[in-house]
Each structure stands twice: as C-alpha cells, then as structure tokens.
C-alpha cells in the first residue's frame, strides 16, 4: 500500500512548548565576530527560565554572556561558551522577585565586539489578588508605645542632667551607657 503523504510531512519540527519563548541571538551573520540581538526586549516571568539560543552562521566562535545588574532576579552571573553551530543558554529566575529589568552582555572576539540584551521581568498576578494602593497618611500615626531608642534617650537626658548639676561621675557614665544600649538595640533590630 503506497503512502499518501510524503515522508517529510511525517517529521515533527522542533518547536518549543506553548508559552515558552526562546530569544535568538545570531553570531557571525553579517561579519566576523558580529553579534545580532533582537530589536525588542526579552520578556520573562518570575520563576521561569529565560532561554537564549545562540545561532552561529560562520566559523566557530568563543563568546561570553555576563550580567552585572541581575542579582535580585537570578543567580546567573557569567558563562563562557564555544559555539560551533548553535547552543542554548538557560537563565533560571527566582520564584519571588519584583518586576524590573536586567541586561545580559554578550562579548565576542576577546572583547572586540559587545552587544546587550535587555530582559524585562514580569510578575504574574495571583488569582484573587487585588492591587490596592494604600494611601499614606498625611501625618505619622502613633503605634501605642514609645520606641526603645526614645526611652533610652530620655533616660540618658535625665542622667546627664543629674550629672551636670551634681558633678557625680557615675551619672555621666550611666547616661552614656543608656544611649549606647538604645542605639545598639535599634541597629540590630533593623528589618
């Protein structure tokens, strides 16, 4: 029984899964050591992986992909690659990050050619989450009890005033210790 379709139609193309976006960067396409990044920024969501395909159209090339401002989005910092035909680079993003952007610098020809790819981070809103902006009060609101630093300053002021009028050195030392304890408490309680 003869086949009705040519064999070529039975081959399945290597397409990425639905929802997965691959950014392609061409190397050696218009000249030696040239790097051609897409004109638009790469968009990726938090918790996913940015996939970059380097497609080489010439002689094998050594490239470096590096980031300098991506620390709050990913642990990726630097990757050296030797591209013969094509190679895929995956940059995993943290699951919890804020929207923003970072740049991936691609260097070829031992620093002679450099190009940058801007990556924009998007945060997928969770179901049922409403973005209500809380209006800031015009004046600060008291929370019910005084801050420990203010209490330490008041105690230090009383002790210092007592030393100033009585000239008893123990009050001066106690005032200094009260201020240092209050400052250290606030310093180590920062969030």
Protein Blocks (a to p, Z undefined) as FASTA:
>chain_A
ZZfbdfklmpccddddehiacddddehkloghiacddfbdcdddehiacddddddfbdcd
ddddddfklmmmbmcfbdcdddfkbccddddddfbdcdddddddddehhhpaccdddddd
dddddehiacddddddfbdcdehiacfklmmmmmmmmmmmmmmmnopaklmmmmmmmmmm
mmmmmmmmpZZ
